């Protein structure tokens, strides 16, 4: 029995399946989530899979400041995810409603409506931070076991957690021909998480 | 008595459950890893399908009241037992038993998981499940014609429906033709690209599996893995003539069987990574227009060999 519990704990930590939900986001964070799953960052080496159905997911990734139109859908999808589950608020919008604060079309932030476990701040957050947040949520799931979730707040800094950010090793500097208004990247240091 | 013991050993130990379940996880890993490597990724760790399975066993399922819920829970179990039975029938070891007509039983058991998927999608009463099931049904009537014609042509050329006789036949032009036709059907049978449209991820949520969660979904994953083992194992036994008899030892036969199956898995994974999902009309047209020619050629030459030579 104890062995089974330990095995289940490992399995929950090693196999986080995501469902991605947009609650009125500007699409910036959604693009970063896609980037986190793409070959460049390769979240699958941590067992992360993006699932098509909320029923299959363990972790609900919510982006956006929760608009009036979206709040019903967010609650429905949260109920459709089968327990044990965790919610990751991706970007500053679901955490604080960000620049849209005091807008009359919003009913956010997210934690007014569903319990949020991990916040990944940023506008948008880097893919490494998103992966670190998902790993943190998976660890929470593993620690909690079958007990009902306790509300607790976890913030993820991009530099946290030994996440393999880049499966191809250090990034090469982008070519100088990319965009005119960008500062030249020749002397710049690459930020390694 | 002896036959019963052999049959039980085949179903429970090798190539049955004790071998097939770890092999199913291994093949699922090989597929995911191969696709990852083709995309220049690191890919999932070795134990990933096992962890996924254990995690799903520990999840809750939504309440399913009444007979409809009971039926919905039954489909994945039927699919798993059918796929496990199909693996148990494969003639891997020399003199492993078997009976006249076990090829027909194998084909029926191979088809059962697909039937279960269709039924599961409709009984889940989700619109996405129903769309997925309708696609699966349309795909199934297209590839099965080719699949059955190819197998019947191989069987007809040997005058037998006994798997063991087919496994130890001499390779001929007809076998090659038949195996090519079977290989062309496997991506559709296993729902991988370019014929992944029944469970089209993201496009129709998860197709027939949309409403399944927790242990039920774990059973679907397992039945999918067992289908991999059964389908690639069938090709392996047909491709390698005298898989056992040539060398004589059971151990070598088992190793050769596994190696050939992995080779087929790799071939299919490369195909899956290199292609995109086809629409339903293109998929159906592919099987009815392009592949059917191979199958008809195979069966007509089989009949020719049977009656005129």
Interface residues (C-beta under 8 A of the other chain):
Chain A: X7 X8 X10 X11 X12 X14 X15 X17 X39 X42 X44 X45 X47 X50 X51 X52 X53 X55 X56 X58 X80 X82 X83 X84 X146 X164 X167 X168
Chain B: X32 X36 X39 X40 X41 X42 X43 X44 X45 X47 X48 X50 X51 X52 X53 X54 X55 X57 X58 X59 X60 X61 X62 X128 X201 X202 X203 X204 X205 X206 X209 X210 X211 X212 X213 X214 X217
